[in-house]
Amino acid sequence: MATNITWHEGNISRSERENLLGQKGLTIWFTGLSASGKSTIASALEQHLLRLGISCYRLDGDNIRFGLNKDLGFGQKDREENIRRIAEVAKLFADSTTIALTSFISPYISDRDAARKLHEDTGIPFIEIYVDAPLEIVEQRDPKGLYKKAKTGEIKNFTGISAPYEPPPSPEIHIHTDKLNVKESVK
């Protein structure tokens, strides 16, 4: 850990930036099993908000692993680091007055709580959305064939099969994607 660094404040405060841009930033954190609909809903929400003239950006779990987090695997420590990094990035987006839409399985309550605390400690709103679908439904959807591979042992540490998922005990929003379509979920 670097010790010879100093935070450099800019010449404009967050409130000044918000006033100039006419928008406040926040992070909307989508969590749920693979194939629950997190990325689909986040993409549709991003499109909706941008059409309303609201600045937002979607940070997707798979996409982030092509760049920023390409050095991480899927064991517990790497998953924790994955979420820590994305929480920091989302906070930067939100601090800039952009709405950060994150869609990450983020299986551990402690990691999501740490992401929330990181935001709350700097006065940035954090909204957790639990995108919920029963395991049998996500296994049926399985657009990437991951559940099938996990059940045969081809994929290790797969959330919901060989690795745990801890549902949020009190998310701000709870979407049941086995009962709602994408448009209803965005609404």
Buried (B, 14 or more C-beta within 10 A) or exposed (E): EEEEEEEEEEEEEBEEBBEEEEBBBBBBBBBBBBBBBBBBBBBBBBEBBBEEEEBBBBBBBEEBBEEBBEEBEBEEEBBBBBBBBBBEBBBEBBBBBBBBBBBBBBBBBEBBEBBBEBBEEEEBBBBBBBBBBEBEBBBEBBEEEBBEBBEEEEBEBBBBBEBEBBEBEEBEEBBBBBEBEBEEBBE
